[in-house]
């Protein structure tokens, strides 16, 4: 994950009972993961580190490698304005696409590859990624499993508010996933799913609907997951909605990456609008709407 996207441009505001003042505007940030594919064959190309290195003089830490070699990630700075967000996303995409072209690649916004790789996927060098690949080797050494998401952040006052919002937003997350669905392919075939990314991504531990938790419950569960070896570290808490571990944001992780920039802006606006509309319920002590985990685990079909 890029660090810059999760640093609030300003405080959410003075806090009373974990809530920002009504006049405060939530900040937003977006992380987008992209595939690098051969310009002629469309096959994924493991040139992520080289492309990021080429983009770094202009983008700095806003350009990042990802778990698999044919992936790259860009991340915005936080902003309270949709127009600013759109402008920065366009710039990040353009610079990364130009860096990819210099390495003979196309930058592609798709949740899963349309053309399968010609050889087993390689993991980007790095101590943490290598430990993950060694522990979950069945997920790291094949031809499938490479997925690209769009992660949307909204600024909050801290873990307590992030968890409260995650609890209240649960029933709407499948709708956001449906709007963003952009991954029908796997291993060169049409899977019949609009978002097969959600199917492949769910194979990893830590992926799924967030449990209904308060801050104390989150600390107990997160500690137990790491202590028992279920997860490598807290960064592997990949819930559909999760609090950041190092800065005050709530991160929504259900969306596929999208080629249409305005879809990304729409999704971000919907996430912030939903969060803003739910704050009064949280402040008034209303419980989350009843729901079942079943619809939260649906993958999106045709």
C-alpha positions in Angstrom: 0.0 0.0 0.0 1.2 3.5 -0.8 1.8 5.5 2.4 0.9 8.9 0.9 -2.7 8.2 0.1 -3.5 7.6 3.8 -2.1 10.8 5.2 -5.0 13.3 5.8 -4.6 16.6 4.1 -5.9 18.1 7.3 -7.6 16.8 10.4 -11.2 15.7 10.2 -11.8 18.3 12.9 -12.3 18.5 16.6 -13.8 15.3 17.9 -16.7 14.8 20.3 -17.5 11.2 21.1 -15.4 10.0 18.1 -17.2 12.2 15.5 -16.0 15.1 13.4 -17.9 18.3 13.5 -20.8 18.5 11.0 -19.1 21.3 9.1 -15.9 19.2 8.5 -15.4 17.6 5.1 -14.0 14.1 4.9 -10.8 13.8 2.9 -10.5 11.1 0.2 -7.7 9.1 -1.3 -7.5 6.4 -4.0 -5.0 3.6 -4.7 -5.2 2.0 -8.1 -3.5 -1.2 -9.1 -2.7 -1.9 -12.8 -1.4 -4.7 -15.0 1.6 -4.4 -17.3 1.1 -6.4 -20.5 3.1 -6.9 -23.7 2.0 -4.5 -26.4 1.8 -7.3 -29.0 0.6 -10.3 -27.2 -1.4 -8.9 -24.3 0.4 -11.3 -21.9 1.4 -9.9 -18.5 5.0 -8.8 -18.3 7.0 -8.8 -15.0 8.5 -5.3 -15.4 6.8 -3.6 -12.4 10.0 -2.7 -10.6 11.5 -1.2 -13.8 8.3 0.8 -14.6 8.1 2.2 -11.1 11.7 3.2 -11.2 11.1 5.0 -14.4 8.1 6.8 -13.0 9.7 7.7 -9.6 11.4 10.9 -10.7 8.0 12.5 -11.3 5.8 10.5 -8.9 8.1 9.6 -6.0 6.4 7.3 -3.5 3.1 7.7 -5.3 4.3 5.0 -7.6 4.7 1.5 -6.1 5.4 -2.1 -7.0 2.9 -4.7 -6.0 3.0 -8.4 -5.0 3.3 -9.8 -8.5 5.9 -8.6 -11.0 3.4 -7.5 -13.7 1.6 -5.1 -11.3 2.1 -1.5 -10.4 0.2 0.8 -8.1 -0.4 4.5 -7.9 -1.9 6.5 -5.0 -3.3 9.9 -4.7 -2.6 12.5 -2.0 -5.6 13.1 0.2 -8.0 15.8 -0.8 -11.5 17.1 0.1 -12.3 18.0 -3.5 -13.4 15.6 -6.2 -12.1 17.8 -9.0 -8.6 17.7 -7.5 -8.9 13.9 -7.0 -9.8 13.4 -10.7 -7.0 15.6 -11.9 -4.4 13.8 -9.8 -5.6 10.4 -10.8 -5.3 11.4 -14.5 -1.8 12.7 -13.9 -0.7 9.5 -12.1 -2.2 7.3 -14.8 -0.5 9.3 -17.6 2.9 9.2 -16.0 2.7 5.5 -15.2 1.5 4.7 -18.7 4.4 6.6 -20.3 6.8 4.8 -18.0 5.2 1.5 -19.0 5.5 2.4 -22.7 9.2 3.0 -22.2 9.5 -0.7 -21.1 7.5 -2.0 -24.0 4.3 -2.4 -21.9 0.8 -1.3 -21.9 -0.8 -0.1 -18.6 -4.1 -2.0 -18.3 -6.9 -1.3 -15.9 -8.6 -4.7 -15.4 -9.3 -6.7 -12.3 -7.9 -9.9 -13.8 -5.8 -10.4 -16.9 -7.7 -11.0 -20.1 -4.8 -13.0 -21.5 -3.1 -15.5 -19.2 0.7 -15.2 -18.6 3.0 -17.3 -20.7 4.8 -18.6 -17.6 4.1 -18.9 -13.8 3.8 -15.6 -12.1 6.8 -14.2 -10.3 6.7 -12.3 -7.0 8.3 -8.9 -6.7 11.5 -9.1 -4.7 11.3 -8.0 -1.1 11.5 -9.5 2.3 7.7 -9.3 3.2 6.5 -10.5 -0.2 8.9 -13.4 -0.2 7.7 -14.5 3.2 4.1 -14.3 2.0 4.9 -16.3 -1.1 6.8 -19.0 1.0 3.9 -19.4 3.5 1.1 -19.4 0.9 3.0 -21.0 -2.0 -0.2 -22.4 -3.6 -1.4 -18.8 -4.2 1.9 -17.4 -5.5 3.4 -19.8 -8.0 0.7 -20.4 -10.6 -0.8 -18.7 -13.6 -3.8 -17.2 -11.9 -4.4 -15.2 -8.8 -3.1 -11.8 -10.0 -5.8 -9.3 -9.3 -6.0 -5.5 -9.4 -8.2 -3.4 -7.2 -9.2 0.2 -6.5 -9.0 1.0 -2.8 -10.9 4.1 -1.6 -9.9 5.9 1.6 -11.9 8.4 3.6 -10.5 10.4 6.5 -11.7 9.6 10.0 -10.9 10.6 13.6 -9.3 7.3 14.4 -9.9 3.6 14.7 -13.1 3.9 16.7 -14.8 5.9 14.0 -13.4 3.8 11.2 -14.8 0.6 12.8 -18.2 2.2 13.5 -18.4 3.3 9.8 -17.3 -0.1 8.6 -20.1 -1.7 10.7 -22.7 0.6 9.3 -21.5 0.4 5.7 -21.7 -3.4 5.4 -25.0 -3.7 3.6 -24.0 -1.3 0.8 -20.6 -2.8 0.0 -22.0 -5.4 -2.5 -23.6 -2.5 -4.4 -20.3 -0.7 -4.7 -18.7 -4.0 -5.8 -21.3 -4.4 -8.5 -20.8 -0.9 -9.8 -17.1 -1.4 -10.0 -17.1 -5.0 -11.5 -14.5 -5.2 -14.2 -12.9 -8.7 -14.2 -14.8 -11.4 -16.2 -11.7 -13.3 -17.3 -9.5 -15.9 -15.8 -6.8 -17.9 -17.6 -8.0 -16.6 -21.0 -11.6 -17.6 -20.6 -14.8 -15.8 -19.7 -15.7 -17.0 -16.2 -19.4 -15.9 -16.2 -18.6 -13.5 -13.4 -18.6 -9.8 -13.8 -16.0 -9.6 -10.9 -13.9 -12.7 -10.9 -11.3 -10.7 -9.0 -13.5 -11.2 -6.0 -13.3 -15.0 -6.4 -9.6 -15.1 -6.8 -8.8 -12.6 -4.1 -11.0 -14.5 -1.6 -8.5 -17.3 -1.6 -6.1 -15.3 0.6 -6.5 -15.3 4.4 -7.8 -12.1 5.9 -10.1 -11.4 2.9 -13.9 -11.0 3.4 -16.5 -9.0 5.2 -15.3 -7.2 8.3 -16.6 -8.6 11.6 -18.8 -6.3 13.6 -16.2 -4.9 16.1 -15.6 -2.0 18.4 -12.0 -0.8 19.0 -11.3 -3.1 21.8 -12.7 -6.1 19.9 -10.6 -5.1 16.9 -7.4 -5.0 18.9 -8.1 -8.4 20.4 -8.9 -10.0 17.1 -6.0 -8.4 15.1 -3.6 -9.5 17.8 -4.9 -13.1 17.8 -4.8 -13.4 14.0 -1.1 -12.4 14.0 -0.1 -14.3 17.1 -1.6 -17.6 15.9 0.0 -17.2 12.5 -3.3 -16.9 10.6 -1.9 -13.7 9.1 1.7 -12.6 8.6 1.1 -9.2 10.1 -1.7 -6.7 10.5 -1.3 -5.4 7.0 -2.8 -8.7 5.9 -6.1 -7.8 7.4 -7.7 -7.5 3.9 -11.3 -7.0 5.0 -13.7 -5.4 2.6 -13.7 -2.3 4.9 -10.8 -1.9 7.3 -9.2 0.8 9.4 -5.7 1.9 8.5 -3.0 0.7 10.9 -0.9 3.8 10.8 -3.1 6.8 9.9 -6.8 7.7 10.5 -8.6 6.4 7.4 -11.3 3.8 6.6 -10.3 1.8 3.5 -12.9 0.3 1.2 -11.4 -2.7 -0.7 -14.3 -4.2 -2.7 -13.8 -2.4 -6.0 -12.1 -3.7 -9.2 -9.8 -1.2 -10.9 -11.6 0.6 -13.8 -10.4 2.0 -17.0 -13.0 4.8 -16.9 -11.6 7.5 -14.7 -15.1 8.9 -14.0 -16.2 5.5 -12.6 -13.4 5.8 -10.0 -14.5 9.3 -9.1 -18.1 8.2 -8.8 -17.2 5.3 -6.5 -15.1 7.7 -4.3 -18.0 10.2 -4.2 -20.4 7.4 -3.2 -18.1 6.1 -0.5 -17.6 9.5 1.0 -21.3 10.4 0.7 -22.3 7.1 2.3 -19.8 7.6 5.2 -21.0 11.2 5.7 -24.7 10.2 5.8 -24.0 7.5 8.4 -22.1 9.7 10.8 -25.3 11.0 12.5 -26.6 7.5 13.1 -23.3 6.6 14.7 -23.4 9.8 16.8 -26.9 9.0 17.9 -25.9 5.5 19.0 -28.0 3.7 16.5 -26.9 0.1 15.9 -25.9 -1.0 12.4 -28.6 -2.3 10.1 -29.2 -6.1 10.5 -27.7 -8.1 7.7 -26.4 -11.5 6.8 -22.9 -12.2 5.8 -24.2 -14.2 2.8 -24.9 -11.2 0.5 -21.6 -9.7 1.7 -19.8 -12.8 0.3 -21.6 -12.8 -3.1 -19.4 -12.4 -6.1 -20.9 -10.4 -8.9 -22.4 -12.4 -11.7 -23.8 -11.3 -15.0 
